[in-house]
Amino acid sequence: MSAEKSEAEALAGSAARFRVGVFALIFDEAGRVLLVHRNDIDWWNLPGGGMELGETVDEAVKREVREETGLEVTVERLVGVYSKPQKQEVVLTFRCRVVGGMLTSTEEARDCRYFPPEALPANTLPKHRQRIEDALLNRAEAVLRAQRSSTAEDQGLTP
């Protein structure tokens, strides 16, 4: 048994470690998409964030939406899987529907608002714009994309 354990430990030590992010695409009846204006940087993005230990994917997206917007949602379907190799991150984006709560600013977001997809704020993160565009494709299957730009490139911080 100890040989099996040491092999498993060796594999775990050499295996790639990825952060898993989950984000919600929430559209209102007018077709506008919900964005949150982050407190830590001056950018708008989809509500979401990283999974925590012990959470399922749907629990994580529901928690993130509640923490950032005050809304309760149900997860309807997977829209896209995004590989971000420069950050060792995989992001899952889900179409969600509001089932309760009240839209409000929170500790994590200074503002939360719905925007027409063709009129997003100029300071919407480019990766999130792409995810919104993917949701509007209304494909039956999930989109698979690599999002290779760095955060600094996305925010226009590099020449």
N, C-alpha and C positions, 0 to 999 in steps of 0.2 A: 504494500500500500504506500509506503514512503517513497518508492521509486515513482509511482504514478503522481503523487503529490509534488515531488520535486520537478517532474516533467511539466506538470500544469503550471507550477510557479515560474519555471523557465519560460514557457510560452507566454504567460501573462507579462513577464518582464520585457519580452522582446516585441510584443504585439503593439501595433499602432493604437494610440489612444485618440479618440475623437470626441469632441463635444457635440451633443445633439441639441439643435435649436428647433423650436416649434413656433410657428406664427399663424395668426388667424386672418383670413380674408372675410370681412364682414361687410355685406352690402345692405343698404336700406331699400325700402320699396321703390325709391326713385332711381335706384341703380348707382348711388353714391357709395364710395368705399370709406370705411372708418380708418383714420390715421391718428396716431398719438404724437404729440410734440414732446420730445424727451427733455428731462430736467438736466441731464449731464452734458448734453451737446445741443446745439441749435439746429436739430434736424427732425423731420417728421418721418415716421415709419409705421409699419403694421404693428399691431400689438403682439407681443410675444417675447420669447427669451429662451434661456437654457433649461433643459430638464434637470430635475433634482433627483438624487438617489431615492429609489423606492417608488418613483412615479411611473405610471403608464403614460403613453403619448397623449391620450385624450385628457387625462388628469392634468398634465403639464400645460396644455394649451388653454384649458378652462381656467386654471390658476393664474396664468400669465394675463389673460384677458381681464379677469376680475381684478387683479392687482393694479393693472394699468388704466382700466376704464370704468370700473364699478359694475360692468355688465356680466350677466351670467349667459353662457352660450352652450349650445350643443354642437358637436362636431358632425358635419354632414358628409364630407368626402375629402380625400387627399387630392390636392391640386398639383403639387410639384415636390420633387426631391432635388435639392440643390447641393452640389459638392463645392466646398470652399477649401481646397487643399492647402492654401497658404496659411489658413488658420486651423487646420486639422479639425474642420467642422463639417457636419452634415446638417442641413436645414430641411425640415418638413413643413410644408405650408398647406393649411387646411381651409376649406370653405366652411364657415360656421354661421349659425343662425342665433340671434338673440332670443332668449327665453325668459329673461328677467333682469332685475337690477336697474340702476339708473346711471346714465352716462355722466361722469364727473371727472375732474382733474384729481390726481392722486399724488402720492409721494414720488412716484416714478415718472409721471407725465404731467407737465404743466397745463396741457390742453388736450382735448380729444374732440375731433370733429369729423363729419362726413364730407367728402369732396367728390365732385364729378371726376371720373377717371381721366377725362381730357383736360382737367383744370387743377391738377395737383399742385401744391406749393412748390416753388422753385427749389427749396431746400428739403425735398423728399429724397431719401437715400436711393441711389440708382438701382441697387439690387432689389429693393422693395418695389420700385416702379416696374421692373421686369416681372416680378411675381404677380403684380396686379394685372399686367398685360396677359400673363399666362392664364390667370383666372378667367379673363374675358374671352379667351379662346373657347371656353366651354367644352373642352375635350372630354371624352368618356374616360380616357386613361390619363394617369398622372404624367406631367412633363418631367423629363430628366435633364438637368442643366448643370454645367460647371460655371461657377461664378468666381473667376480667378483674380479679379482686381482686388487690390488691398484697400483697407479702410481709408488710408490716407489718399489714395487715388480717387475713391468714391467721394470723398469730401473736398476734393480739389486742393489738397494740401501739398501735392507734389507737382513739380513743373511739367 
